[in-house]
Amino acid sequence: MQIKQLTIEVQELKIESKRDVVLTSPLSIDGESNNDYKPPNLLQMIFSLLNNVRPGADLTRFQLPPLFNLPKSHLQCFGESVYCVNKDMLSNCAKGETTIDRMISVVAWSISTVRPLMFGVAPYNPTLGETHHASRGTLNVLLEQVSHHPPVSAMHASDEANGIELLWCQHAVPKFHGATIETIVHGKRKLNLVKKGESYEMNSPKLLIRLLPKLGVEWVGNVRIKCQETSLEAELSFKSGSFLGFGGGNRSIKGKIMDSSNSFKTLYEVHGQWDRYYYLIAIMYYIFWQFALFITF
């Protein structure tokens, strides 16, 4: 009788281990999510913030009121950004036949790590030593909060099947400027294509939260991607919208892919909007003239 009961308990544990545990749905690249979380009243949140901070204040040690918190950890959001739910763009980085093909894939993946955010809420700050693990396909992601003051998050991700390794460490410093909150993300991000013997280093754009005159959240600033082994570099510029928040410049991105071994000659230009689409313009150089070939993705 005891053996039969033990067998039943083992079978129940096996069934339980096969169930997928999902804390909250990842933030998708198009800003949509399956969770039904909605932020509270925005005016109430803004007045609560303005009563507790002053222009120019460093918000690193500032504790947000509970109504500002998104029901997920900062580590979880950080880990979710490296992969896409609908399309595996990370593994494409190692599948390119040429060095320029792989650089194009790395640029596309780097753009995909920037996700639209929900205005008025922020993830919970992780505690010192807190970890988060996520797996998708053959990709395994492990994160840890290695410092509390200043808050520093570290990540190691590996995909042995495709020969990919990620080493990231970042330290976000938010500052209040009256009408905006600007967060500078310090640290480096390194993508290793192990089977190709290539390493790509890149930084992160800045996060800009607009309080006045129009509410909004956007990524701004410059990102540089560099591969020492191939001498290829990319520069990306995340453009901000107008001060009033109107116009067609929101979430636009411009950039170029260059060959640093050849006087930084531009090989491709990047145009588009980082949350929707982008396209490349291949620059063909001849002795006395040049022309552009459009390649849309």
C-alpha positions, -999 to +999 in steps of 0.1 A: +000+000+000+028+024+008+046+015-024+015+023-044+010+057-026+047+065-032+043+057-069+013+080-072+031+109-055+061+105-078+038+106-109+022+138-095+056+154-091+065+146-127+033+161-140+039+192-118+075+196-131+062+197-167+040+226-161+052+260-174+054+286-147+049+321-161+052+351-137+040+377-161+040+379-199+072+394-214+070+430-228+067+425-266+085+445-292+052+461-304+042+471-268+014+444-266+012+420-237-012+393-226-014+404-190-043+425-180-023+449-157-033+485-160-016+514-143-035+535-118-046+571-122-018+590-139-025+624-123-024+609-089+010+593-097+025+625-111+015+645-080+029+618-058+062+620-075+064+658-076+058+660-039+088+639-031+116+651-055+132+683-067+147+692-102+182+678-106+178+651-080+195+617-084+168+591-082+191+561-076+182+559-039+147+572-043+119+548-033+089+549-057+055+548-041+039+513-044+014+525-070+043+530-094+054+494-094+048+470-123+042+434-111+075+420-121+112+424-112+137+446-130+158+414-135+130+397-152+125+426-176+163+427-182+164+390-191+134+391-213+149+418-235+176+394-250+151+372-268+120+377-290+088+358-285+076+357-321+110+355-340+143+342-329+166+371-339+194+362-315+203+329-332+204+346-366+235+365-355+255+333-358+240+321-390+253+347-414+277+335-440+298+366-442+310+391-416+288+418-429+258+395-428+265+387-391+269+424-383+236+432-399+219+405-378+236+418-347+223+453-354+188+440-360+189+420-327+203+449-308+174+471-320+150+443-309+162+444-273+147+479-269+111+474-259+082+499-256+075+506-219+043+514-201+042+550-188+037+555-151+050+521-138+084+506-132+096+471-122+104+463-086+140+469-076+158+436-070+175+429-037+212+422-033+219+386-044+185+382-061+186+360-092+164+353-121+166+325-147+148+322-180+150+296-208+137+297-243+146+269-267+183+263-264+189+297-248+195+299-210+196+333-193+209+338-157+208+372-140+219+384-105+218+417-087+255+420-077+253+454-060+225+473-043+241+508-039+247+516-067+223+491-082+242+469-106+227+439-125+248+412-142+237+387-168+252+356-185+233+339-213+244+310-234+231+291-265+255+262-270+236+249-300+242+281-319+275+290-303+263+323-287+273+338-253+261+370-238+279+389-210+261+420-198+265+443-168+246+475-163+241+503-139+211+527-144+212+562-130+179+581-132+178+619-127+148+642-123+148+673-145+114+688-137+095+680-170+114+648-176+132+619-159+163+608-178+180+574-171+215+568-183+224+531-185+261+526-178+280+494-185+288+473-215+271+445-233+291+418-251+278+393-276+302+364-284+298+343-315+319+314-302+320+293-334+329+324-355+355+338-331+338+372-331+329+395-302+305+424-304+305+451-278+277+477-275+261+501-251+225+510-243+204+540-252+190+563-226+155+561-212+135+593-213+102+597-193+083+628-203+060+643-176+052+676-194+037+688-217+027+654-229+031+621-210+053+595-226+083+571-224+109+567-252+145+555-258+169+582-270+206+586-275+234+568-294+244+532-295+277+520-309+283+483-318+319+473-325+336+440-336+374+440-331+379+409-352+362+421-384+368+459-380+331+465-386+312+491-365+277+504-364+263+536-350+226+539-342+208+570-331+175+567-313+156+599-320+133+618-296+100+632-306+092+669-305+090+687-271+052+689-274+051+652-282+036+655-317+049+649-352+062+617-369+096+615-352+086+593-323+106+560-320+126+567-351+161+553-356+189+562-379+224+548-382+251+533-404+274+503-406+310+511-413+343+495-421+369+510-396+398+494-415+389+515-446+386+550-433+352+542-417+336+539-451+298+536-448+286+502-461+249+505-451+226+531-437+198+522-412+165+540-412+131+533-397+113+530-363+127+507-337+093+493-326+079+486-361+104+482-390+137+492-403+155+490-436+190+492-449+204+512-477+235+496-492+260+522-504+279+511-535+311+531-541+328+535-574+358+557-585+339+590-591+304+583-580+281+563-557+246+551-556+223+535-530+205+502-531+174+498-509+171+466-489+139+464-468+134+441-438 
